Amino acid sequence: MTAFARRAERIQPSAIREFLALAGDPGITSFAGGYPDPTLFPMGELHKIYDDLLTPDNASALQYTASDGLPELRAQVAARLTADGMPSTADDVLITQGGQQGLDLTAKLFVDAGDVIVTERPTFLGALIAFNPCEPRYVSVPMDEEGMDVDALEQVLRTTERVKLIYTVPDFQNPTGRTLGLARRRRLVELAEEFDVVILEDTPYRELRYEGERVPSVKSLDTSGRVVHLGSFSKILAPGLRLGWVLAAPEVLEKLSLLKLAADTQNGTLNMRAAAAYLAGFDIESHIASMLPTYRSKRDLMLRTVAEHFPDGITWTQAQGGLFTWVTFPERLDVAAFQRDLLIPRAGVIVVPGAPFFAERPEAHHARMSFSGVPDDRLVSGVRAMGGLLREALS
Ligand SMILES: Cc1ncc(COP(=O)(O)O)c(C=O)c1O
C-alpha cells in the first residue's frame, strides 16, 4: 500500500504490544502492565448506578449529550480540581476519553510537523504514540530522583528552536515513579514563560500517594494560562470507563473542544452519567483512601524483594506513589534480549524493557516494573527468579 499519508510513517506497532499479549497467560508473572488492581473497582456501587440508569425514566443516559461532556460531571471535576489548588468551574473543564485523548488533542492543537516537544527522559510511551502522528521532533531532558532537571531544560530551551510543548508527568511518573519537586515546578513555569512554551501536565497517578506530602500541581503555579492540565478517572475509579479531563485556559479549551467534536463527538453519555452519579452519591475521597494501603503494601513488597534478590550493580527508584519502579541495570545488559532469551522462557516473567520510553537516543539497560497487578506470592517468586537469571546474565 503506497497511499498512506506521511504521518503514517510514524504510526508503528508498539514494541511492547507483542509481549503484553503474554500478560493474559495465567502461567506468566507480569510486571509489565500498568493496570490498576481490579479488585479495587467499586463494583457494587457501579452495579447499582448502572441498574438505575438503564430504566425508562433515564433514557437520556443513552442519548447524545454535549460534546464537552456532561455539565454535571464537568462541575464535579472542577470542584475536585478547585480543592486541589486549581480554582475552576465547569466551563474550564473538558471531559475526554481518558487522559490519553487529552494527549492526542493537545498535540493536534499545538504541534506542527517539525516542531519540538520536550519530554522527560524517560517518558510515558503512550504519550509518544499520541504525539507521533503530529510528526514532532523530540528533545528529552534528563531526570534524577526529583524529576526533570530544570537546568538541563533551560539549556535545551536556550539552544533549540521551535519548541512548542514541554510534556511532564510530575507525580509518580510513568515509567520512573519519580515526582517533580516544588522548586523545580516553579522553575519549569518560569522557563515556560520566558521561552513562551506551553506545558502539558499529565497527572493520572497524582492521587495515588503512599507517603509524604502532596506537591502543588504545575497548573496551580500557572499565572498566564500556559499549562494544559490532564487528569483521569482511570486509576481512581476504573480505566474501562474511559473518562479523563482537561483543565486549560478558555481559548485553549474552546479549540480542544472543537477537536474533540471532530474526533469522537462526545464521551459515552452512559459512562459520564454513571461517574456523575458515583461522585454525587458516594465519597470518592474515601474510596481512593481505601485503595492506598493495598498499593502501598505491594510497593513495599516489590522494593524489599528486589533489594533482597537482585545482584549488585542494579538500581531502582523509590516511588512514593503510582504503580511503577524503574530499574537500571549495568549498561551491558540489553533488557529486551534478556527478557526474550532468559526471563520469559526460563522464569515466565515479563517486564517492560526501557528503550521505548525514550523519545530519542533510547537506552536498552532499563526496565519498568509494575507492582499493581501481581498477587504477593507471585511477586516474590517472580522477582526471585528474575534475580537468579540476572546473576547468570551478568556473570
Ligand atoms: C502518564 C500517563 N498518562 C496518561 C495515561 C492514559 O491513561 P487513561 O487514558 O486511561 O486516562 C496513562 C496510562 O497509563 C499514563 O500512565
The ligand as an SDF file (V2000), in Angstrom:
LIG
                    3D

 16 16  0  0  0  0  0  0  0  0999 V2000
    1.3340    9.0430   32.3120 C   0  0  0  0  0  0  0  0  0  0  0  0
    0.0660    8.5600   31.7190 C   0  0  0  0  0  0  0  0  0  0  0  0
   -0.6970    9.4210   31.0450 N   0  0  0  0  0  0  0  0  0  0  0  0
   -1.8620    9.0400   30.5090 C   0  0  0  0  0  0  0  0  0  0  0  0
   -2.3090    7.7540   30.6030 C   0  0  0  0  0  0  0  0  0  0  0  0
   -3.5950    7.4280   29.9330 C   0  0  0  0  0  0  0  0  0  0  0  0
   -4.4960    6.8330   30.7720 O   0  0  0  0  0  0  0  0  0  0  0  0
   -6.0710    6.9540   30.5450 P   0  0  0  0  0  0  0  0  0  0  0  0
   -6.2990    7.2870   29.1200 O   0  0  0  0  0  0  0  0  0  0  0  0
   -6.5840    5.6120   30.9110 O   0  0  0  0  0  0  0  0  0  0  0  0
   -6.5230    8.0300   31.4570 O   0  0  0  0  0  0  0  0  0  0  0  0
   -1.5460    6.8040   31.2870 C   0  0  0  0  0  0  0  0  0  0  0  0
   -1.9920    5.4070   31.3770 C   0  0  0  0  0  0  0  0  0  0  0  0
   -1.3540    4.5240   31.8230 O   0  0  0  0  0  0  0  0  0  0  0  0
   -0.3200    7.2220   31.8630 C   0  0  0  0  0  0  0  0  0  0  0  0
    0.4710    6.3770   32.5220 O   0  0  0  0  0  0  0  0  0  0  0  0
  1  2  1  0
  2  3  1  0
  2 15  2  0
  3  4  2  0
  4  5  1  0
  5  6  1  0
  5 12  2  0
  6  7  1  0
  7  8  1  0
  8  9  2  0
  8 10  1  0
  8 11  1  0
 12 13  1  0
 12 15  1  0
 13 14  2  0
 15 16  1  0
M  END
$$$$
